[in-house]
Amino acid sequence: MTQATTPLRTEVAGGVGESPTRPDGALKVRGEFAYSSDMWADDMLWGATLRSPHPYATIRSVDVSAALALPGVYAVLTHEDVPGHNIYGLEHPDQPVLAETVVRYQGEPVAIVAAEHPETARRAADAIVVDYEVREPVTDAEAALDPAAPVLHPHHPTGNVVRHVVIRRGAPDPVADVVVTGEYTVGMQDQAFLGPESGLAVPAEDGGVDLYIATQWLHVDQTQVAHALGLPVSKVRLHLAGVGGAFGAREDLSMQVHACMLALHTGKPVKIVYGREESFFGHVHRHPAVLRYEHGATKSGELVYVKARMILDGGAYASTTAAVAGNAATLGVGPYQVPNVAVDCWGMYTNNPPCGAMRGFGAVQAAFAYESQMDRLAAALELDPVELRMRNAVAEGSVMPTGQVIDSPAPVAELLRRLRERPLPPPAAIPADLREMPGGVSNTTHGEGVVRGVGFGVGIKNVGFSEGFDDYSTARVRLEVIAGEPVVSVHTAAAEVGQGLVTLQAQIARTELGVPRVTILPANTAVGSAGSSSASRQSYVTGGAVRAACVAVRTEVLERASDRAGRAVTDLAEVDLVGLLGSAAVEHTVEWRHRPTFPLDPTTGQGNAHVQYAFAAHRAVVDVDVELGLVRVVELACAQDVGRAMNPDAVVGQIHGGTAQGLGLAVMEEIQVVDGRIRNPSFTDYLIPTVLDMPPMSVDVLELADPHAPYGLRGVGEPPTISSTPAVVAAIRAATGRALTRIPVRPEHVVGD
Amino acid sequence: MRVTVEVNGQQRTADDVWPGESLLYVLRERLGLPGSKNACEQGECGSCTVYLDGVPVCACLVAAGQVEGRQVRTVEGLADGENLDPVQEAFVRTGAVQCGFCTPGLVVAAHDLIRRNPHPSDPEIREALAGNLCRCTGYEKILDAVRLAASTVDGVR
């Protein structure tokens, strides 16, 4: 790793900068870690959900009598049974808990059932009779812009436009020597976490409910659930159950309110577990996009302007579409210095599946387009694509299209230089090992018709919540003596979703307090909000909160030690904690915020909207069977600046996983939506990379500290997902000469006419 | 119906089993063994991999009635008390576990691989694990884990 930071003075093993193993690792390999779908209670019931088969329809009537008559059925509930407000949503409350008179997407929940066996619950759901008047769905996001299009949310003030983001910088009509244009399309990607939506709601004696749930943000769930149940927030207690991956798909509610409604109605614990097919209907997806770009440059390859018009299909409900559009627009020209920028980005309502957060959050769609454009521009200029990128790369001090100055390291050119200088993998072996050929053991080629290609991609991502959002986390840190030994306990509501935040919180506590024994308490709503495990923000924000709470504890301990010693004690290492504390505990709860961000000007898109920028770059090497259109990725090399590698092994793990999801979007992953209907809701038909699809990945981690961030760290999780996709596609283009303007790339795009 | 099966060396009985239930459901919901995971329940992801009479299978694809009188070994049955199996130990040490939902299935699949082939090559590891999906790791550290387990193992228990 390349380090430009001062090493921390860590006297205790397992602190910041080391890679201790996960505290939950042993439980997970033993099969003893309790995920949300593993919850169980005596006498519990199973919930099931009846969903709309139509993308757009009016509900004339719902008849639940046949379902209620089935033996073993305890409850069948519809919108009439929602105790509080039948509406929720992360940014715009626009989505009913259960549909009332209209359904706006295939899979929208209409009724819920509780029964003593999951099969009974499913059969009861099937027995509910819904009389639909089917309507013509709006399935084209661009057509939804047409003033004549049906308005899907009559109360929304701007018709079918969830948000239109405008960015204007520099001259309105710039002129350039060389101009390239392109239209790019991004298919709908699924987060495809492995642990399905699930949880257990337990009715409580105080009339409230305890919900054991896999989520990314306990408190935003709590607020929405309480609102829908008509209960005070204090009576809706959420407990984080084991989370089987998230990637954005657990930001929105799925079965939370449903399980609570059934539990409160029946007085029994109710468990809901989606199957894989239902999961495809149970969460939002990555926005499909159409992106039209025009890049102008001088003859020597300096960018003069970028114009972009992006349309993101938000589907039936807003979810985080507005913020996704904000990201796509503000990051829309990529990590490049561009003096003149005109970006318009529309996030749209349609009757397609709702779209919202997925790792990369708007930056992914834009990056495929701007990186494809950079390659096209390099070709027009007869310049090396890496050279063109390095010549235009942002650096610390560069101005973004929003007017925001990048005020911490931005080593974009350095990332690219490192990748370019990396030795290339050797050519495919002869005779070929079939497992290393495109098509694999399908035995489609022994090397004939196989062409190798190399491509590069680089991306930019904002870290943390942007545009003026009050983004904070809360940590409670307690130091006490247990069995003759000092012990620190850390309590936050931050969601461990697999990324290793539990490990990191303990590392921070060890470094700040010099105490080896640290316990991470279960995350729940008994402590203040930690914000979301998304936007690559938890190491920064909850990490910052844990550090701040540790500092408060340390300060008090040193004060007590000074009082006792009658002199100033300034080093915790001098303090006999066991003697000083005795049976007393020192505890502090701190709410910690990163520096504020600001809204974008609605007409110019100017504003310091982002907290921090993060960068990653990839080089992809592919072998393509140009006769059959089959692709095998041979190697993916990543270079990323992480500011400070808080846990180097976990950092590399994030980069591997993000890279894999980017590869998936490049060549295999797409939810096929036809006329508003999902055609492939299964892992048989929605393909995510297997170990045979993934190549060896090398990772080059830079540590150029961000002076504004705790420990200098930079968010890690999302950037690699952004840059691996365009790198893979560029490599396929290099092998085939095809334009490849749509992802995922399919065999027919490679073979073509 | 009643199902009697040996699980991790113990005779177990489940009553009132609906004939449509899978082995996975019986393990998870009737026998208190939720370690085998319910990620796809259609045999695509390998998260529910268990040994059935010594052969790895997707527990979601086995009907409960098919295991009557047979032997099942789940991820919960790999460790020797407090001591993790070398494959489990290697997964923890190499950082092959993130969210961990794929882990039980991968641990059983890797355990089976090393039992059959104590020193697998990388292509052999990839082939053996191709039926197990992981969404978090990109598989790189899972390969590390299997290599480590193979290098340290003097006979997988």
Interface residues (C-beta under 8 A of the other chain):
Chain A: S19 T21 R22 D24 G25 A26 K28 V29 R30 G31 E32 F33 A34 Y35 S37 D38 W40 H117 E119 Q191 A192 F193 L194 G195 P196 G242 V243 G244 G245 A246 F247 V273 G275 R276 D433 R435 E436 V441 V497 G498 Q499 G500 D649 A650 V652 G653 H656 G657 G658 T659 A660 Q661 S682 F683 T684 I688 P689 T690 V691 L692 M694 P696 M697
Chain B: W18 G20 E21 R28 E29 G32 L33 P34 G35 S36 K37 N38 A39 C40 E41 Q42 E44 C45 S47 T74 V75 E76 L78 A79 L84 Q88 E89 F91 V92 R93 G95 V97 Q98 C99 G100 F101 C102 T103 P104 V107 P123 I125 R126 E127 L129 A130 G131 N132 L133 C134 R135 C136 T137 G138 Y139 E140 K141 I142 L143
